[in-house]
């Protein structure tokens, strides 16, 4: 199974894009979905995933989404509220 560290490396390699004010959110999301999600899910159909591993993948995905949107830090309730908005919005802009 591919480690989440590899995905974090891909995501971190694009940090200048995530921080850029000149790139639209729609473009950032498309860039996130292309290399980051494809790396995260590479070979997933052949993995025997446990519930714990699935939760780790989902947590990593939410973490990257929050970082991309600049929603890091804050209190636990603020983070939970941000996650709810991400799930409800399903990346719609």
Backbone as a ProteinNet text record, in pm:
[ID]
protein_1_A
[PRIMARY]
XXXXXXXXXXXXXXXXXXXXXXXXXXXXXXXXXXXXXXXXXXXXXXXXXXXXXXXXXXXXXXXXXXXXXXXXXXXXXXXXXXXXXXXXXXXXX
[TERTIARY]
83.8	0	87.6	50	120.3	104.6	214	202.4	147.5	83.1	28.8	143	260.7	378.3	412.9	397.3	422.7	324.4	199.9	97.7	128.5	170.5	206.8	322.2	412.7	524.4	476.5	383	325.5	252.9	172.2	96.5	192.3	294.8	392.7	471.8	491.3	562.5	486.2	358.2	274.1	236.9	310.6	276.8	271.1	355.2	351.8	220.6	165.5	36.4	-73.6	-70.7	-176.1	-177.2	-60.3	-50.4	-73.3	-69.1	-80.1	-218	-217.5	-342.9	-385.8	-296.5	-323.8	-387.3	-400	-458	-595.1	-695.5	-832.7	-847.5	-946.8	-975	-1012.8	-1086.8	-1126.4	-1003.3	-905.4	-781.7	-704.4	-697.6	-627.5	-692.5	-824.5	-895.1	-866.8	-867.1	-835.5	-693	-600.5	-462.4	-451.1	-529.4	-530.6	-584.1	-692.6	-755.6	-668.3	-589.8	-509.6	-391.5	-284.4	-170.8	-188.1	-253.4	-261.7	-358.4	-480.1	-579.2	-536.9	-482.1	-439.7	-328.1	-238.4	-132.7	-192.3	-288.4	-352	-423.9	-486.5	-567.6	-497.8	-369.8	-298.2	-304.4	-356.8	-362.5	-465.9	-555.1	-650.6	-740	-769.5	-858.3	-797.2	-666.2	-602.7	-564.7	-595.5	-562.3	-669.6	-629.9	-726.9	-735.2	-820.1	-826	-904.2	-845	-918.4	-993.4	-1082	-1156.5	-1059.8	-958.9	-859.7	-784.6	-742	-669.7	-758.4	-883.9	-977.7	-995.7	-1006.8	-1020.4	-896.8	-778.9	-654.9	-651.5	-694.6	-700.1	-797.8	-914.6	-1014.2	-964.1	-896.3	-841.8	-735	-650.6	-546.8	-610.1	-712.6	-783.3	-842.6	-909.6	-967.5	-859.9	-748.1	-637.5	-584.5	-565.8	-516.6	-618.1	-746.1	-850	-845	-834.8	-830.4	-708	-594.7	-472.4	-484.3	-541.8	-560	-649	-752	-846.2	-800.9	-687.1	-637.8	-714.2	-772.7	-852.6	-776.2	-654.1	-580.4	-572.5	-546.9	-543.5	-683	-694.8	-826	-861.5	-978.3	-1024.2	-1082.2	-1104.8	-1161.1	-1298.6	-1380.6	-1514.6	-1507.4	-1410.2	-1393.6	-1350.1	-1260.7	-1214.1	-1328.6	-1408.8	-1522.4	-1622.9	-1645.7	-1738.1	-1684.7	-1553.8	-1492.6	-1505.6	-1484.6	-1496.6	-1639.5	-1736.4	-1876.7	-1905.6	-1854.5	-1875.1	-1810.3	-1691.7	-1625.1	-1708.3	-1759.8	-1837.8	-1968.6	-2037.5	-2164.8	-2145.9	-2039.9	-2015.2	-1965.4	-1904.7	-1851	-1768.4	-1686.9	-1596.9	-1668.4	-1795.6	-1866	-1827.6	-1808.5	-1764.1	-1875.3
-118.8	0	124.2	218.2	345.2	421	478.4	550.1	690	740.2	875.4	975.6	937	1023.6	1057.3	962.1	986.5	1090.4	1078.7	1174.3	1312.4	1315.6	1442.8	1508.7	1427.5	1479.7	1544.1	1480.2	1535.2	1665.9	1664	1782.9	1896.2	1864.5	1965.4	2023.4	1944.1	1993.1	2100.8	2112.2	2212.3	2326.7	2340.8	2440	2582.1	2613.7	2748.9	2774.9	2671.3	2684.7	2705.7	2626.9	2637.4	2775.8	2835.4	2965.6	3083.2	3057.7	3165.3	3230.7	3361.6	3438.2	3461.2	3432.7	3456.2	3337.2	3226	3105.4	3083.9	3064.1	3049.1	2919.1	2917.5	2798.4	2681.7	2707.7	2601	2534.5	2614	2559.4	2480.7	2533.4	2462.2	2326.7	2323.1	2197.1	2097.5	2144.8	2053.9	2002.2	2088.6	2045.1	1946.7	1967.3	1875.3	1739.2	1740.5	1614.5	1534.8	1602.1	1530.6	1455.8	1523	1445.4	1393.2	1469.3	1430.4	1314	1327.7	1220.3	1095.6	1112.7	994	919.7	993.4	929.5	860.9	928	872	740.9	734.6	617.5	518.1	539.6	451.4	306.5	219.6	77.6	37.8	131.1	105.4	-15	-42.3	-154.4	-288.5	-294	-420.2	-425.3	-320.7	-319	-389.2	-469.1	-519.5	-418.9	-317.5	-209.6	-249.2	-218.6	-234.7	-104.9	-108.8	11.6	119.4	80.6	175.7	242.9	164.4	221.4	316.2	280.5	365.9	498.7	492.7	614.9	703	641.9	717.7	787.5	717.1	777.7	894.6	876.6	983.5	1102.6	1076.1	1184.4	1262.1	1191	1258.4	1345.4	1293.9	1369.2	1497.8	1487.3	1606.6	1705.3	1654.8	1741.6	1821	1753.3	1821.6	1922.7	1887.9	1983	2108.9	2091.4	2206.8	2293.3	2230	2306.3	2381.1	2316.7	2380.7	2504.4	2494.6	2604.9	2704.9	2678.9	2769.4	2757.8	2642	2620.9	2537.9	2574.9	2498.8	2578.5	2508.5	2572.6	2592.2	2676.5	2702.4	2600.2	2618.1	2527.1	2401.1	2303.7	2177.4	2198.6	2284.6	2307.5	2378.8	2470.9	2538.1	2438.9	2348.5	2247	2155.4	2113.4	2025.5	2095.4	2225.4	2301.8	2312.3	2335	2343.6	2211.8	2100.5	1969.4	1945.1	1986.9	1970.6	2047.7	2169	2249	2183	2122.9	2054.4	1937.5	1858.3	1740.7	1783.2	1882.5	1926.8	1992.8	2069.3	2139.3	2049.6	1936	1842.5	1913.5	2008.1	2086.1	2180.4	2201.8	2294.7	2436.5	2517.3	2654.4	2749.5
0	0	0	-80.4	-89.7	40.1	89	214.7	193	295.7	290.5	282.8	329.5	320.2	176.3	85.9	-56.4	-109.1	-68.4	-111.4	-53.5	72.1	135.8	60.9	10.4	-67.9	-197.2	-264.9	-387.8	-356.4	-250.7	-210.7	-173.7	-96.7	-54.2	-170	-273.9	-391.4	-466.1	-437.1	-503.2	-409.1	-300	-197.3	-253.3	-348.8	-407.7	-481.2	-538.8	-607.1	-504.8	-395.4	-294.2	-229.9	-213.2	-147.1	-241.8	-369.9	-467.6	-465.2	-465	-470.4	-616.4	-710.7	-852.4	-923	-852.8	-912	-849.7	-933	-883.1	-804.2	-715.5	-636.4	-726.4	-831.7	-924.8	-986.6	-1024.8	-1082.1	-978.1	-855.3	-748.1	-722.1	-723.2	-699	-810.8	-934.2	-1046	-1034.5	-993.3	-974.5	-858.3	-754.4	-640.2	-683.6	-757.8	-798.2	-893.6	-973.7	-1071.8	-1007.8	-964.1	-912.9	-770.5	-684.5	-543.8	-524.9	-574.1	-557.9	-633.8	-752.9	-828.2	-754.3	-687.7	-608.7	-486.2	-423.1	-303.8	-335.6	-451.7	-486.6	-578.9	-607.4	-698	-648.6	-727.6	-697.2	-592.7	-557.8	-449.5	-476.8	-603.1	-632.4	-593.7	-576.3	-538.6	-390.5	-315.5	-172.7	-91.3	3.1	100.1	216	202.2	300.8	424.9	538.7	663.9	691.5	787.3	824.6	872.7	948.5	999.7	885.7	787.7	673.8	594	577.3	505.3	577.8	709.8	788.9	775.4	769.2	752.6	616.3	511.9	378.4	375.3	436	440.3	520.5	632.2	715.1	638.6	565.7	486.6	379.1	313.9	209.8	267.5	383.1	446.2	488.2	537.4	578.6	459.1	347.3	228.1	176.4	182.9	141.7	227.9	359.5	449.1	420.2	398.5	370.5	238.2	138.1	8.4	21.2	103.8	121.6	227.6	291.9	394.5	525	551.7	672.5	774.2	804.9	904.4	1033.7	1141	1271.9	1325.4	1423.5	1481.9	1587.5	1643.1	1746.9	1685.2	1769.3	1721.8	1659.5	1719.2	1664.2	1529.3	1513.4	1383.5	1277	1313.8	1219.4	1179.9	1276.4	1248.7	1157.4	1181.6	1099.2	956.5	941.1	808.9	734.6	806.5	743.8	696.9	775.8	737.9	610.6	599.6	479.3	358.1	377.6	266.6	217.8	311.1	274.3	208.4	266.8	212	76.5	60.7	-64.3	-174	-136.6	-233.8	-340.2	-296.4	-381.7	-475.3	-461.5	-550.7	-513.4	-615	-592.4	-629.1
[MASK]
+++++++++++++++++++++++++++++++++++++++++++++++++++++++++++++++++++++++++++++++++++++++++++++

